[in-house]
């Protein structure tokens, strides 16, 4: 009887534990996916829930909010400092559109956007992501020259690769969202690395010289325009000045002409005397003129007489 009671107690305890095992918690960064007899049944958000314990139902709780990282072309041996990396040549070596080889390391950051698709549509998600990312990067690099990969085309390569990778994963209905693709290191293989570095250095020098020339151009052109504007303004001012001066000379001439018409002989004599004084300043000058009465006028001209 005691053995029967002990056995009954054990059975009851086991049943209670089995029933209690159906309680589960879904954390904020997770999504609860319920499988019933191995098939998808329902999904749950963060909270406390109950399900029929195993083997009837099973709970998966993938971290849908976590951004995960995958390294392609290399592996981190030690994060450091100093960090130590190992190159994976079968992943890193890629052929460019101009038939050059580059050694390319990059990472893919992704997260789960659909837990159901993530769990049920793809058998090995990480391997699928790695193969798809490698294929997308090889296609992108194959459409571009080595110069773009090594220098100016990195941003575009990252963006195009991320878009192609997302298209592939959506085609597989993998439930994965590609956050970003980032190039970590792009260089020529070791055998030709030095030559490529010299070429890249020469191109950087060319860009630097071009930028310096543009800077000089942007500095000198405004200065030349300012000088030209200054010269134009000075010419305009000189033209106005000469015009005013000429108008003044003309007005003086008209004034003299007016006085001349009033007393022609007096004006003639005055102009004559002024001219003689200007051209013969050091010579004693005597002027003799005949009047209407027949007399001769004698005029001894000195500077003091004309003052």
C-alpha positions as CSV (number, residue, x, y, z in Angstrom):
1,X,0.0,0.0,0.0
2,X,2.8,2.4,0.9
3,X,4.5,1.7,-2.5
4,X,1.2,2.4,-4.3
5,X,0.8,5.7,-2.4
6,X,4.3,6.7,-3.1
7,X,3.9,5.9,-6.8
8,X,0.6,7.9,-6.9
9,X,2.2,10.9,-5.3
10,X,5.1,10.7,-7.8
11,X,2.6,10.5,-10.7
12,X,0.6,13.5,-9.3
13,X,3.8,15.5,-8.9
14,X,4.9,14.7,-12.4
15,X,1.5,15.7,-13.8
16,X,1.6,19.0,-11.8
17,X,5.1,19.7,-13.0
18,X,4.1,18.9,-16.6
19,X,1.1,21.2,-16.3
20,X,3.2,24.0,-14.8
21,X,5.8,23.7,-17.6
22,X,3.3,25.2,-19.9
23,X,3.8,28.6,-18.3
24,X,6.2,30.8,-20.4
25,X,7.4,34.4,-20.5
26,X,8.1,36.4,-23.7
27,X,10.5,39.2,-23.1
28,X,10.2,42.7,-24.8
29,X,13.0,41.9,-27.3
30,X,11.4,38.5,-28.2
31,X,8.5,37.1,-30.0
32,X,6.8,33.8,-28.9
33,X,6.1,31.4,-31.7
34,X,3.9,28.4,-30.7
35,X,4.2,25.1,-32.5
36,X,1.5,22.5,-32.1
37,X,2.6,19.0,-33.2
38,X,5.5,20.6,-35.0
39,X,3.4,23.0,-37.1
40,X,3.0,26.7,-36.6
41,X,0.1,27.6,-34.4
42,X,0.3,31.2,-33.3
43,X,2.6,34.1,-32.3
44,X,2.7,36.0,-29.0
45,X,4.1,39.4,-28.1
46,X,5.8,40.2,-24.8
47,X,4.0,38.9,-21.7
48,X,3.2,35.8,-19.6
49,X,1.3,33.0,-21.3
50,X,0.4,29.3,-21.0
51,X,0.6,26.6,-23.6
52,X,0.0,22.9,-23.7
53,X,3.3,21.4,-22.6
54,X,5.6,19.2,-24.7
55,X,5.1,17.1,-26.8
56,X,1.8,18.8,-27.9
57,X,3.1,22.3,-28.2
58,X,6.6,23.9,-28.3
59,X,7.6,27.5,-27.8
60,X,10.4,29.3,-29.8
61,X,11.4,32.8,-28.7
62,X,13.6,34.4,-31.3
63,X,15.1,37.8,-30.5
64,X,13.4,39.9,-33.1
65,X,14.7,43.3,-31.8
66,X,18.4,42.3,-31.7
67,X,20.7,43.4,-34.5
68,X,23.0,40.6,-35.3
69,X,26.3,40.7,-37.2
70,X,27.9,38.4,-39.7
71,X,31.5,38.6,-40.9
72,X,32.3,37.6,-44.4
73,X,35.8,37.4,-45.8
74,X,37.4,37.3,-42.4
75,X,36.9,36.2,-38.8
76,X,37.7,38.0,-35.6
77,X,40.1,35.9,-33.6
78,X,40.4,38.3,-30.7
79,X,38.6,41.6,-30.3
80,X,41.6,43.1,-28.5
81,X,43.0,45.6,-28.1
82,X,44.9,44.9,-30.3
83,X,42.3,43.1,-32.5
84,X,43.4,40.0,-34.4
85,X,41.7,38.9,-37.6
86,X,42.0,35.9,-39.8
87,X,41.4,36.2,-43.6
88,X,39.1,33.6,-45.3
89,X,40.4,33.7,-48.8
90,X,37.6,31.7,-50.4
91,X,35.2,34.3,-49.2
92,X,37.4,37.4,-49.5
93,X,38.9,37.1,-53.0
94,X,36.6,38.7,-55.6
95,X,36.9,39.6,-59.3
96,X,36.2,43.2,-60.4
97,X,34.6,44.2,-63.7
98,X,38.0,45.2,-65.2
99,X,39.4,41.7,-64.5
100,X,41.3,42.6,-61.3
101,X,41.3,40.7,-58.0
102,X,40.5,42.4,-54.7
103,X,40.7,41.1,-51.1
104,X,37.4,42.3,-49.6
105,X,36.2,42.0,-46.0
106,X,32.7,43.2,-45.1
107,X,30.0,42.7,-42.5
108,X,26.2,42.2,-42.7
109,X,24.0,43.5,-39.9
110,X,20.5,42.1,-39.8
111,X,17.5,41.4,-37.6
112,X,14.4,39.2,-37.7
113,X,11.4,41.0,-39.2
114,X,9.0,37.9,-39.4
115,X,9.6,35.2,-36.8
116,X,7.3,32.7,-38.5
117,X,9.2,32.9,-41.8
118,X,12.5,32.9,-40.0
119,X,11.7,29.6,-38.2
120,X,9.8,27.7,-40.9
121,X,10.9,28.8,-44.4
122,X,14.7,28.4,-44.3
123,X,16.6,25.4,-42.8
124,X,19.9,27.1,-42.0
125,X,19.4,30.8,-41.8
126,X,22.9,32.0,-41.0
127,X,24.4,29.9,-43.8
128,X,21.8,31.2,-46.2
129,X,22.5,34.8,-45.2
130,X,26.3,34.3,-45.7
131,X,25.9,32.7,-49.1
132,X,23.4,35.3,-50.3
133,X,25.6,38.2,-49.0
134,X,28.7,36.8,-50.7
135,X,26.7,36.3,-54.0
136,X,25.3,39.9,-53.8
137,X,28.8,41.4,-53.1
138,X,30.4,39.4,-55.9
139,X,27.8,40.6,-58.4
140,X,28.2,44.2,-57.3
141,X,32.0,44.1,-57.4
142,X,31.8,42.4,-60.8
143,X,29.9,45.3,-62.2
144,X,32.6,47.9,-61.1
145,X,36.2,48.6,-61.7
146,X,39.0,48.1,-59.1
147,X,39.3,51.9,-58.6
148,X,35.7,52.2,-57.4
149,X,36.2,49.3,-55.0
150,X,39.4,50.7,-53.6
151,X,38.5,54.4,-53.5
152,X,35.5,56.4,-54.4
153,X,32.8,53.7,-54.9
154,X,32.6,52.2,-51.4
155,X,29.4,53.9,-50.3
156,X,27.6,52.9,-53.5
157,X,28.9,49.3,-53.3
158,X,27.5,49.0,-49.8
159,X,24.1,50.4,-50.7
160,X,23.7,48.3,-53.9
161,X,24.9,45.1,-52.1
162,X,22.4,45.6,-49.2
163,X,19.5,46.1,-51.7
164,X,20.5,43.0,-53.7
165,X,20.9,40.9,-50.5
166,X,17.4,42.0,-49.3
167,X,15.9,41.0,-52.6
168,X,17.4,37.5,-52.3
169,X,16.3,37.0,-48.7
170,X,12.8,38.2,-49.5
171,X,12.7,35.8,-52.4
172,X,13.5,33.0,-50.0
173,X,10.9,34.4,-47.5
174,X,13.5,34.2,-44.8
175,X,11.9,36.7,-42.5
176,X,15.2,38.7,-42.3
177,X,15.7,42.4,-42.6
178,X,19.1,43.7,-43.7
179,X,20.0,46.7,-41.6
180,X,23.3,47.5,-43.4
181,X,26.2,46.2,-45.3
182,X,29.6,47.7,-44.4
183,X,33.0,47.3,-46.1
184,X,35.6,46.7,-43.5
185,X,38.7,46.5,-45.6
186,X,39.3,46.4,-49.4
187,X,42.8,45.9,-50.7
188,X,44.7,44.1,-53.4
189,X,46.0,40.6,-52.8
190,X,49.4,40.4,-51.2
191,X,51.3,39.7,-54.4
192,X,50.3,43.0,-56.0
193,X,49.4,45.0,-52.9
194,X,52.4,47.4,-53.1
195,X,51.7,48.3,-56.7
196,X,48.1,48.9,-56.0
197,X,49.0,51.1,-53.1
198,X,51.3,53.2,-55.3
199,X,48.5,53.6,-57.8
200,X,46.0,54.6,-55.1
201,X,48.6,57.1,-53.7
202,X,49.1,58.6,-57.1
203,X,45.3,59.0,-57.5
204,X,45.0,60.6,-54.1
205,X,47.8,63.0,-55.1
206,X,45.9,63.8,-58.3
207,X,42.7,64.5,-56.4
208,X,44.7,66.7,-54.0
209,X,46.3,68.7,-56.8
210,X,42.9,69.1,-58.5
211,X,41.4,70.3,-55.2
212,X,44.3,72.7,-54.7
213,X,43.9,74.0,-58.2
214,X,40.2,74.5,-57.7
215,X,40.9,76.3,-54.5
216,X,43.3,78.6,-56.2
217,X,40.9,79.2,-59.0
218,X,38.1,80.0,-56.6
219,X,40.5,82.4,-54.9
220,X,41.9,84.2,-57.9
221,X,38.8,84.5,-60.1
222,X,36.8,86.6,-57.5
223,X,39.9,88.7,-57.0
224,X,40.3,89.3,-60.7
225,X,36.6,90.1,-61.0
226,X,37.0,92.6,-58.2
227,X,40.0,94.2,-59.9
228,X,38.1,94.3,-63.2
229,X,35.1,95.9,-61.5
230,X,37.4,98.4,-59.8
231,X,39.0,99.3,-63.1
232,X,35.6,99.7,-64.7
233,X,34.5,102.0,-61.9
234,X,37.7,104.1,-62.1
235,X,37.2,104.4,-65.9
236,X,33.6,105.5,-65.4
237,X,34.7,108.0,-62.8
238,X,37.4,109.3,-65.1
239,X,34.9,109.6,-68.0
240,X,32.6,111.6,-65.7
241,X,35.5,113.8,-64.6
242,X,36.7,114.5,-68.2
243,X,33.1,115.1,-69.3
244,X,32.6,117.7,-66.5
245,X,36.0,119.2,-67.2
246,X,35.2,119.5,-70.9
247,X,31.8,121.0,-70.1
248,X,33.6,123.5,-67.8
249,X,36.0,124.5,-70.6
250,X,33.1,124.8,-73.0
251,X,31.2,127.0,-70.6
252,X,34.3,129.2,-70.0
253,X,34.7,129.5,-73.8
254,X,31.1,130.4,-74.2
255,X,31.4,133.0,-71.5
256,X,34.4,134.5,-73.2
257,X,32.6,134.5,-76.5
258,X,29.7,136.3,-74.9
259,X,32.1,139.0,-73.5
260,X,33.9,139.1,-76.8
261,X,30.7,139.9,-78.7
262,X,30.1,142.8,-76.2
263,X,33.6,144.3,-76.7
264,X,35.6,142.5,-79.4
265,X,38.6,144.8,-79.4
266,X,39.1,144.8,-75.6
267,X,38.7,141.0,-75.5
268,X,41.2,140.6,-78.3
269,X,43.7,142.9,-76.6
270,X,43.3,141.1,-73.3
271,X,43.7,137.7,-74.8
272,X,46.8,138.9,-76.7
273,X,48.4,140.3,-73.6
274,X,47.7,137.2,-71.6
275,X,49.2,135.1,-74.3
276,X,52.3,137.3,-74.6
277,X,52.8,137.1,-70.8
278,X,52.6,133.3,-70.9
279,X,55.0,132.7,-73.8
280,X,57.5,135.6,-73.0
281,X,57.6,135.7,-69.2
282,X,61.2,137.1,-68.8
283,X,61.2,139.6,-71.7
284,X,60.3,143.2,-71.2
285,X,57.3,143.8,-73.4
286,X,56.2,147.2,-74.9
287,X,53.0,147.5,-76.8
288,X,52.3,150.4,-79.2
289,X,48.9,150.8,-80.7
290,X,47.2,153.5,-82.8
291,X,44.0,155.1,-81.6
292,X,41.2,156.4,-83.7
293,X,42.4,159.9,-83.1
294,X,45.8,159.1,-84.7
295,X,47.8,159.0,-81.6
296,X,50.2,156.2,-80.7
297,X,49.7,154.5,-77.3
298,X,52.8,153.3,-75.6
299,X,52.4,150.5,-73.0
300,X,55.3,149.1,-71.1
301,X,54.2,145.6,-70.0
302,X,55.7,144.1,-66.9
303,X,54.5,141.3,-64.7
304,X,53.5,143.8,-62.1
305,X,51.5,145.7,-64.7
306,X,49.5,142.6,-65.5
307,X,48.9,141.5,-62.0
